[in-house]
Amino acid sequence: MINKLYKIALGLVVCISFVACNDDEEKNAGFSVDKSEITFAAEGGADVLLVESDATWTVSVTEPWLSVSPASGTGTMACNVVVDSSLVNDMRTASIRFVPAARTAVNVTVNQMGYGKMIVPLSNEIKIESSAKLEERYFETTVTTNVPFGVEIDFLGAEEWLTSESVSVELDKGARPRTAKLRFDWKMNTVPQERVAEIRLVPQGEGAESVEPAVITVCQKPALKIEDNRAGDSIALVVMYERMNCWSDAWDTSENLQYWEGVELWEASDEDLPAPEAVGRVRAVQYSFLNTKETIPSEVRHLKYLESLAISSNVNTMLLNIELGSEICELEHLKYLTLFSYGIVSLPDDFVKLGKSLVALDLSANNFAEIPAMLTQENFPKLKSLSFVASRRWQTTDLRKKDEYKDKDGLGLHVNVTTDNAFRRLLLWENLEELAFSNCYLEGVIPDFKVGEEGVVAYTQKDVDAWGGDTIQYLADNALPKILPNCTILRLNLNFLNGNLPDWLLYHPHFMDWAPDLLIFNQQEKGLNSAGEAVRFDNEPKTFDYYYDVFPGTREKYELKDEITEE
C-alpha cells in the first residue's frame, strides 16, 4: 500500500515539474541569453553575452565589482560584461539578472577565482658581467607579489658581493598582486672562476609559512685570467687604467711595454733587482687624472715586482670616502707609494704588511680625519718619508666653525698636536728623513719632550763626532732631547699651531735645512684656532743669529750674504 502511494506522489511531482517548465518556456518564449555562467580569473577582464529578445528588457547586477552594458535594450544585442580584479584569496560569485517585459527573469552566474598567496620574480636566473664601471654595476628585477617579503642572499660560501636596498611593496589592494622592482648592486669578480649567489625572497607576516620562498640565481662571469708574467703585467696595467676611468692619454698597447709612458721595467743590470725573473716586469707605474669612487683596482696585486706606485688627481675628492683596499698590501717589493688626492679616508689593517719594504709614503690631499694609528716606527722600520700635505676637504680660517662641516664628513685632517698620541709618535720616529703636514688643520702647541721619558734620549758626544767635528757640540753640552735626528725636511706651515716653539726644534741640527721662516713659522693667515685664538708662535725668533751663535759652523753654510756687484 505504501509503495503504491509513493509511486502516485512521485508521478504527481514529475507531472507538476513538467507543467512548470513548460510554463516558464512559454512565458520566456522570444527571450534568451547565450550563456548561463561565466568564470573569470582573479585579475578580472571582459566577456560578451548575446541577448535575443522580441521585447524590451533591463539588466542589473548583484555586486559592485561586476558591470554590464548596455543596461537595457530591445531585440538582439551584445552585452559587455566587465569584472574588476579580485581583492580576496577565495573565489567570489555574483549574478547578472535580465528582466524582459512580461516575462520571467533570467539569471547568469558570474564566478571569479581568487588570488593565491604568491611571490613571483620575472626571472629566476640572472647573468651579469665580471666587471663594469661603478655606476653600471647593478641589475634590477621585477617581482609580482601579494604578500610582504624580505631578501636573503646565500653566497654559497664565498665572500659577499651582492647588496640590496630595503624592500618596500605597497600591498594596499588586498590580495591583488602588486609589482615591485628590486635593485641589487654587485662587486667586480676578481678571480678567474664563475661565482654564483642565490637570492631568496622570503615571505613575512601572517600566513608566511604557507608560501614558498622564491629563488633567483645570479651567475657572474669569471674575471679575466692574469698570468704571472710580463703579459700579465700589461693586462693588469690596462685593466687598472680602465677601472679608474683615467682620462690622461691611454697607452698604445701595440707598442712594446718598455715604451709605455709612466711605466718603468726592471733591467738585469739593476743592483736591487728583487729576483732574476723580475727582468722585464713592471718596476714603477704612474696614473694621473682619474674619476673613481672606489679603491685601487684589485689587479694591482698582479704587479708582483712593483717597486713604485703613484696615483694622483681623482675628481671631486672632497666628496669621497674611499677606504683603501687590502689588495695593494700583497706587493712585497713596494718601496715608494704615492696616493695623492685620491679621496682616501682609511687604511686597511693589512697595510702594516708593507712595513717590510716601504721607504716613502705620500698620502697628501686625501680625506683622513686623523693620523692612522698604525703608522709607527715599529710597523714601518724602513720608512724615511711620510707626507700628509694639503689634507683639507674644505677651506676655513676659523676652527670655531668646524662643527658646521660635520654633515660634509668634517674639515679634513684636524688634530690637536698637544694631545694627539699619533702625532707625538711621529716626532719620536728616529729614522724619518722627511715629515710633511703643510696646509692641514693641525692646532695646539708643538710637543716638547723630556730626556728619560717616552724613550727619549739626549744628544751625546758620539752624535757630535758622527756629525763631523764640533758643529753641533751645543746639543751634547746641553743634553737636548734627540727628536727627529735624521729629519732634513719638516713642513708644518699653513696650520693653526700656536704657543712656544720647543728647544728641540729651535736648536735642531737640520733646523736651517727646513727653511723655518717659510715651512714652520708661517701658519694660517688670519687663522683662529678652536678657542678663537690667533695662530702664531709666541717665541718665534726675529733673526737666526741665536742659531749661528751656538752652531758657528753653520753660519757660512746658511747665512745669506750681500753680494756687491760692480757695474
VENWOMO-V744872 format. One record per residue. N is the residue number from 1. RES is the residue in one small letter. PHI is phi in degrees with one decimal (999 if undefined). NEAR is the number of other C-alpha atoms within 8 Angstrom. D_LAST is the distance of its C-alpha to the last C-alpha in Angstrom with 1 decimal. Layout:
# VENWOMO-V744872
n res phi near d_last
N RES PHI NEAR D_LAST
N RES PHI NEAR D_LAST
This chain:
# VENWOMO-V744872
n res phi near d_last
1 m 999 4 162.3
2 i -62.6 5 158.6
3 n -59.0 6 157.3
4 k -67.4 7 159.3
5 l -63.8 8 157.8
6 y -60.6 8 154.2
7 k -64.6 8 154.7
8 i -64.9 8 155.9
9 a -63.5 8 152.9
10 l -60.3 8 150.4
11 g -65.0 8 152.0
12 l -66.0 8 151.8
13 v -60.0 8 148.0
14 v -61.9 8 147.3
15 c -66.3 8 149.3
16 i -63.1 8 147.6
17 s -61.8 8 144.1
18 f -63.6 8 145.1
19 v -65.8 8 146.3
20 a -62.6 8 143.1
21 c -61.0 8 140.9
22 n -62.2 8 142.9
23 d -63.3 8 142.6
24 d -61.6 9 138.7
25 e -63.6 8 138.5
26 e -67.8 7 140.8
27 k -66.0 9 138.8
28 n -94.5 10 135.4
29 a -58.3 6 136.8
30 g 94.5 8 134.2
31 f -138.5 11 131.2
32 s -156.4 8 129.1
33 v -122.7 10 125.6
34 d -74.9 7 124.5
35 k -133.1 8 123.1
36 s -105.8 8 124.4
37 e -155.8 8 121.4
38 i -131.3 9 117.7
39 t -123.5 8 115.2
40 f -116.5 12 111.4
41 a -77.1 9 108.6
42 a -62.8 10 106.6
43 e -77.6 9 103.8
44 g 81.0 12 106.4
45 g 151.7 10 106.8
46 a -138.1 8 109.2
47 d -149.2 7 112.6
48 v -128.7 8 115.3
49 l -109.9 11 118.9
50 l -97.5 11 121.3
51 v -107.1 13 123.9
52 e -117.4 11 127.1
53 s -155.2 13 129.3
54 d -104.8 9 131.9
55 a -140.7 10 131.2
56 t -71.7 11 128.3
57 w -150.6 12 126.6
58 t -130.1 10 124.0
59 v -136.9 11 121.8
60 s -142.3 9 120.3
61 v -125.9 12 118.3
62 t -97.2 8 118.7
63 e -134.3 7 115.0
64 p -71.2 6 111.8
65 w -81.2 6 109.9
66 l -122.0 12 112.3
67 s -139.3 9 112.5
68 v -133.8 13 114.7
69 s -143.1 8 114.5
70 p -73.5 7 116.3
71 a -87.8 8 118.3
72 s -159.8 9 121.4
73 g 179.6 9 122.9
74 t -143.1 10 125.9
75 g 81.3 10 126.8
76 t -83.6 9 124.8
77 m -146.8 9 121.2
78 a -100.0 8 118.3
79 c -106.4 11 117.0
80 n -87.6 11 113.5
81 v -110.3 12 113.3
82 v -123.0 11 109.9
83 v -123.2 11 109.2
84 d -69.9 9 106.1
85 s -68.3 9 104.4
86 s -76.3 14 106.0
87 l -115.0 10 104.8
88 v -126.4 10 107.1
89 n -83.5 10 107.6
90 d -94.1 8 111.4
91 m -69.9 9 113.3
92 r -127.3 8 114.2
93 t -133.1 8 117.1
94 a -144.8 11 117.9
95 s -127.8 11 120.5
96 i -105.9 13 120.5
97 r -113.3 11 123.8
98 f -95.6 11 125.1
99 v -122.3 11 127.9
100 p -80.1 13 129.8
101 a -62.0 7 132.2
102 a 60.7 5 135.7
103 r -137.0 8 134.8
104 t -76.5 9 133.9
105 a -64.0 8 130.2
106 v -118.4 8 128.4
107 n -105.0 9 125.8
108 v -117.2 11 122.9
109 t -85.3 11 121.3
110 v -115.9 12 117.5
111 n -109.7 12 116.1
112 q -132.4 13 112.4
113 m -70.0 12 111.1
114 g -91.3 13 108.8
115 y -81.7 13 105.4
116 g -82.2 7 105.4
117 k -68.1 10 102.5
118 m -151.1 10 99.7
119 i -136.3 13 96.1
120 v -126.1 8 95.4
121 p -75.2 11 91.9
122 l -61.1 8 91.2
123 s -137.7 8 90.3
124 n -96.1 8 91.3
125 e -145.4 8 88.6
126 i -130.5 9 84.9
127 k -115.5 8 82.5
128 i -130.3 8 78.7
129 e -76.1 7 75.7
130 s -78.2 11 73.9
131 s -153.7 9 70.6
132 a -171.5 9 69.0
133 k -64.0 7 66.3
134 l -53.6 7 66.7
135 e -70.4 5 67.9
136 e -106.6 6 70.5
137 r -89.6 12 71.9
138 y -159.9 9 75.1
139 f -141.9 7 78.5
140 e -121.1 8 81.1
141 t -137.2 10 84.9
142 t -99.8 11 87.7
143 v -127.7 12 90.5
144 t -103.0 13 93.8
145 t -152.1 13 95.4
146 n -129.2 13 97.8
147 v -134.1 13 97.2
148 p -68.1 10 94.1
149 f -149.4 9 92.3
150 g -116.4 9 89.4
151 v -111.1 10 87.2
152 e -122.9 8 87.2
153 i -121.6 9 85.2
154 d -105.4 9 86.3
155 f -91.5 11 83.6
156 l 54.0 7 86.1
157 g 88.7 5 84.4
158 a -91.3 5 80.8
159 e -68.2 5 77.9
160 e -72.1 6 77.8
161 w -136.3 8 76.2
162 l -126.6 9 77.9
163 t -134.5 8 77.7
164 s -129.3 9 79.6
165 e -78.2 7 79.4
166 s -63.7 4 82.2
167 v -85.8 8 85.4
168 s -139.0 5 86.6
169 v -124.0 8 89.6
170 e -83.0 5 91.4
171 l -96.3 12 95.1
172 d -99.2 4 96.3
173 k -123.4 7 99.1
174 g 62.2 8 101.5
175 a -86.3 14 102.2
176 r -67.6 13 100.6
177 p -63.4 11 97.8
178 r -117.7 10 94.3
179 t -104.6 9 91.3
180 a -122.4 10 88.2
181 k -109.4 8 85.0
182 l -103.4 11 83.5
183 r -114.1 10 79.9
184 f -127.9 11 78.8
185 d -95.0 10 75.2
186 w -127.4 9 74.8
187 k -95.2 8 72.3
188 m -68.7 9 71.1
189 n -84.5 12 73.2
190 t -106.3 10 71.0
191 v -116.7 8 73.8
192 p -81.0 9 75.5
193 q -133.6 7 78.9
194 e -63.7 9 80.5
195 r -125.2 9 81.0
196 v -129.5 10 83.8
197 a -133.2 11 84.4
198 e -112.8 12 87.5
199 i -95.1 12 87.2
200 r -108.5 12 90.3
201 l -96.4 12 91.2
202 v -98.8 11 93.4
203 p -63.3 14 95.9
204 q -131.7 10 95.8
205 g 86.3 7 98.0
206 e -63.5 4 101.8
207 g 78.0 7 103.6
208 a -60.7 9 100.5
209 e -67.1 6 102.6
210 s -90.4 5 104.6
211 v -115.6 9 101.6
212 e -77.8 7 100.1
213 p -61.7 9 96.3
214 a -92.2 10 94.5
215 v -123.5 9 92.3
216 i -116.6 12 89.3
217 t -95.6 11 88.0
218 v -112.2 12 84.2
219 c -113.5 12 83.1
220 q -111.0 12 79.4
221 k -63.8 12 78.3
222 p -70.4 12 76.8
223 a -71.7 12 73.0
224 l -62.6 7 71.6
225 k -75.0 6 72.0
226 i -112.0 9 68.8
227 e -84.9 6 69.3
228 d -84.4 8 67.4
229 n -159.0 7 65.5
230 r -63.9 9 62.5
231 a -63.5 7 64.3
232 g -62.9 11 65.1
233 d -60.4 14 61.4
234 s -65.5 9 60.5
235 i -65.1 9 63.4
236 a -60.5 13 62.3
237 l -60.4 10 58.7
238 v -68.5 9 60.0
239 v -63.0 9 62.5
240 m -61.4 12 59.9
241 y -56.9 11 57.7
242 e -70.2 8 60.6
243 r -73.2 11 61.9
244 m -88.8 12 58.6
245 n 52.7 9 58.3
246 c -67.2 12 54.8
247 w -120.1 8 53.3
248 s -78.4 7 50.4
249 d -58.3 4 51.1
250 a -75.8 6 54.2
251 w -74.6 7 54.6
252 d -86.7 6 56.2
253 t -69.5 6 59.2
254 s -80.0 4 60.0
255 e -83.7 7 56.9
256 n -63.6 7 57.0
257 l -55.7 8 56.1
258 q -70.3 7 53.1
259 y -102.3 7 51.3
260 w -72.6 10 51.8
261 e -65.4 5 48.5
262 g 81.0 8 48.0
263 v -117.3 13 50.7
264 e -123.7 9 50.2
265 l -108.0 11 53.1
266 w -74.1 12 54.0
267 e -117.5 8 53.7
268 a -62.9 7 55.8
269 s -84.0 5 52.8
270 d -65.0 7 51.7
271 e -65.6 4 52.0
272 d -100.0 4 53.2
273 l -55.2 12 55.7
274 p -68.7 7 58.4
275 a -165.4 6 61.3
276 p -56.0 7 61.9
277 e -74.0 4 63.3
278 a -78.8 10 60.1
279 v -58.6 11 58.5
280 g 88.2 8 57.9
281 r -87.4 11 58.4
282 v -70.7 14 55.9
283 r -98.9 12 53.4
284 a -147.6 12 51.1
285 v -149.8 11 51.3
286 q -125.8 9 49.3
287 y -122.6 11 50.8
288 s -146.1 10 48.9
289 f 60.0 11 49.9
290 l -130.0 14 53.6
291 n -142.2 10 56.4
292 t -141.0 11 58.9
293 k -113.0 9 60.8
294 e -123.6 8 62.0
295 t -67.7 9 61.0
296 i -57.5 10 59.5
297 p -52.9 9 62.2
298 s -64.5 8 64.7
299 e -64.1 12 63.9
300 v -59.1 12 60.9
301 r -66.8 11 63.3
302 h -81.3 10 64.0
303 l -82.3 11 60.4
304 k -54.9 9 61.8
305 y -107.1 13 58.8
306 l -65.0 12 56.1
307 e -105.4 10 53.3
308 s -138.0 11 50.8
309 l -130.3 12 51.7
310 a -131.1 12 49.3
311 i -128.2 11 50.7
312 s -145.0 13 48.7
313 s 68.7 10 48.7
314 n -79.7 13 52.3
315 v -93.5 9 53.1
316 n 50.7 6 54.1
317 t -64.1 12 53.7
318 m -64.4 9 54.2
319 l -96.5 8 57.8
320 l -98.4 10 58.7
321 n -135.0 9 60.5
322 i -87.1 11 60.5
323 e -92.9 11 62.1
324 l -61.4 11 60.7
325 g -77.9 9 63.5
326 s -91.3 10 64.5
327 e -60.7 9 64.3
328 i -64.6 10 60.7
329 c -71.1 12 62.0
330 e -84.9 8 63.8
331 l -82.7 12 60.6
332 e -70.7 10 60.9
333 h -108.0 10 57.6
334 l -71.9 14 55.3
335 k -109.8 10 52.2
336 y -125.5 12 49.7
337 l -127.3 12 50.9
338 t -122.8 11 48.9
339 l -123.7 11 50.9
340 f -99.4 13 48.3
341 s 52.7 12 49.5
342 y -104.3 13 53.0
343 g 102.8 15 55.1
344 i -81.0 13 56.6
345 v -116.4 12 58.3
346 s -156.7 9 60.0
347 l -108.7 10 60.2
348 p -73.6 9 63.5
349 d -58.5 6 65.3
350 d -71.3 7 64.9
351 f -60.1 10 61.1
352 v -64.2 10 61.4
353 k -60.8 8 62.5
354 l -72.5 12 58.9
355 g -63.2 12 58.1
356 k -72.0 9 59.1
357 s -131.3 10 56.2
358 l -66.4 14 53.6
359 v -109.2 10 50.1
360 a -136.5 11 48.1
361 l -132.2 12 49.6
362 d -117.0 12 47.7
363 l -113.2 13 49.9
364 s -67.2 12 47.2
365 a 59.0 13 48.0
366 n -106.7 17 51.7
367 n -116.4 16 54.4
368 f -63.2 11 55.4
369 a -90.0 11 56.8
370 e -150.8 7 56.6
371 i -77.0 9 55.2
372 p -55.4 8 57.8
373 a -65.9 6 59.8
374 m -73.4 6 60.1
375 l -80.0 10 56.4
376 t -132.4 10 56.8
377 q -62.6 11 55.7
378 e -66.4 5 59.4
379 n -81.1 9 59.7
380 f -129.9 13 56.3
381 p -64.9 9 55.6
382 k -95.5 10 53.1
383 l -69.8 14 51.1
384 k -119.8 10 47.4
385 s -133.1 12 45.9
386 l -138.5 13 47.4
387 s -135.9 12 46.0
388 f -128.1 14 47.5
389 v -57.9 12 44.4
390 a 58.7 11 45.1
391 s -89.4 15 48.8
392 r -123.5 15 49.5
393 r -76.7 12 52.3
394 w -128.1 7 51.5
395 q -102.1 6 48.8
396 t -153.0 6 49.4
397 t -108.8 9 47.5
398 d -132.1 11 50.8
399 l -72.6 10 52.9
400 r -66.9 10 55.8
401 k -95.3 8 56.4
402 k -58.3 10 56.8
403 d -68.0 7 60.5
404 e -68.2 6 59.9
405 y -105.3 10 58.7
406 k -61.0 9 61.8
407 d -70.5 6 63.4
408 k -105.6 7 60.3
409 d 70.0 6 60.5
410 g 90.0 11 58.2
411 l -76.8 15 54.5
412 g 140.2 13 53.5
413 l -78.0 14 52.6
414 h -109.6 11 53.5
415 v -134.7 10 53.9
416 n -91.9 9 54.1
417 v -67.6 14 52.4
418 t -66.1 9 54.2
419 t -115.9 5 57.5
420 d -77.6 9 56.9
421 n -68.6 7 58.1
422 a -62.9 10 56.6
423 f -67.1 9 53.0
424 r -59.5 10 53.8
425 r -65.0 9 55.0
426 l -63.3 10 51.7
427 l -69.3 9 49.8
428 l -95.0 9 52.3
429 w -82.7 11 51.5
430 e -65.5 10 50.3
431 n -82.3 13 49.3
432 l -63.4 13 47.1
433 e -107.4 11 43.5
434 e -144.8 12 42.7
435 l -138.3 12 44.3
436 a -129.0 12 43.1
437 f -134.2 12 44.7
438 s -61.0 13 42.0
439 n 58.5 13 43.2
440 c -115.7 15 46.9
441 y -119.2 13 49.3
442 l -77.9 12 49.2
443 e -135.0 14 50.1
444 g 104.3 11 51.2
445 v -101.9 11 49.9
446 i -59.1 12 48.3
447 p -60.1 8 51.1
448 d -102.7 7 51.0
449 f -133.2 7 53.0
450 k -114.2 7 55.1
451 v -61.3 10 55.5
452 g 96.0 7 59.1
453 e -114.2 7 59.6
454 e 59.5 4 59.4
455 g 77.9 6 58.7
456 v -77.2 13 55.4
457 v -116.4 8 54.4
458 a -96.1 10 51.9
459 y -64.0 12 49.0
460 t -122.0 9 50.4
461 q -62.9 8 49.2
462 k -62.3 6 49.8
463 d -65.4 9 47.2
464 v -62.2 15 44.7
465 d -64.3 9 45.4
466 a -67.3 7 45.2
467 w -68.9 8 41.8
468 g 114.3 7 40.6
469 g 77.8 8 40.7
470 d -102.2 7 40.6
471 t -55.9 11 37.8
472 i -114.5 11 40.3
473 q -55.9 10 42.8
474 y -57.2 8 42.8
475 l -64.3 11 44.7
476 a -72.4 14 47.6
477 d -63.5 6 47.8
478 n -106.3 6 48.3
479 a 47.9 9 50.3
480 l -71.9 11 48.4
481 p -64.9 12 50.1
482 k -90.4 10 48.9
483 i -113.8 10 48.1
484 l 44.9 12 46.4
485 p -64.0 9 45.3
486 n -103.2 8 43.9
487 c -78.6 12 42.3
488 t -98.6 10 38.7
489 i -132.1 10 38.6
490 l -132.4 11 40.2
491 r -126.0 11 39.9
492 l -127.8 13 41.8
493 n -76.0 14 39.7
494 l 58.2 11 41.0
495 n -116.5 13 44.4
496 f -126.8 15 46.5
497 l -80.0 14 46.3
498 n -151.4 13 46.5
499 g 81.5 11 47.7
500 n -91.2 10 46.2
501 l -75.6 12 44.1
502 p -72.3 9 46.1
503 d -63.2 9 44.9
504 w -60.5 11 45.3
505 l -84.2 8 42.5
506 l -64.4 9 40.1
507 y -115.1 9 40.4
508 h -67.5 9 40.7
509 p -61.0 7 39.1
510 h -106.8 8 37.3
511 f -52.8 12 36.5
512 m -73.6 8 32.7
513 d -67.1 8 33.3
514 w -78.4 12 35.0
515 a 48.8 9 32.0
516 p -61.0 10 34.4
517 d -64.5 7 32.6
518 l -99.1 8 32.8
519 l -108.9 13 35.9
520 i -127.4 13 38.1
521 f -67.7 12 37.5
522 n -75.7 9 36.9
523 q -92.3 14 40.5
524 q -54.3 12 42.0
525 e -62.7 6 40.5
526 k 57.4 7 43.2
527 g -78.2 11 45.6
528 l -123.8 14 49.0
529 n -81.0 14 51.1
530 s -62.5 8 54.9
531 a -89.9 6 55.5
532 g 81.8 9 53.3
533 e -87.1 7 50.7
534 a -66.3 9 47.0
535 v -88.6 13 45.3
536 r -171.7 10 42.8
537 f -94.9 11 42.7
538 d -71.1 8 43.9
539 n -116.8 7 41.9
540 e -62.4 8 38.7
541 p -68.0 5 36.1
542 k -77.4 4 33.3
543 t -135.7 5 31.0
544 f -104.5 7 31.5
545 d -60.2 6 31.5
546 y -60.0 7 35.3
547 y -72.2 10 34.9
548 y -67.0 11 32.4
549 d -67.9 7 34.7
550 v -89.9 7 37.7
551 f -123.8 12 35.9
552 p -58.4 9 33.3
553 g -69.6 8 32.8
554 t -94.4 10 31.3
555 r -59.1 9 28.5
556 e -64.0 6 26.1
557 k -76.0 6 27.1
558 y -108.4 7 26.9
559 e -69.7 7 24.8
560 l -77.6 4 21.5
561 k -114.2 4 18.7
562 d -69.5 4 15.6
563 e -102.8 4 12.6
564 i -100.7 4 9.6
565 t -110.1 4 6.4
566 e -91.5 3 3.7
567 e -85.9 2 0.0
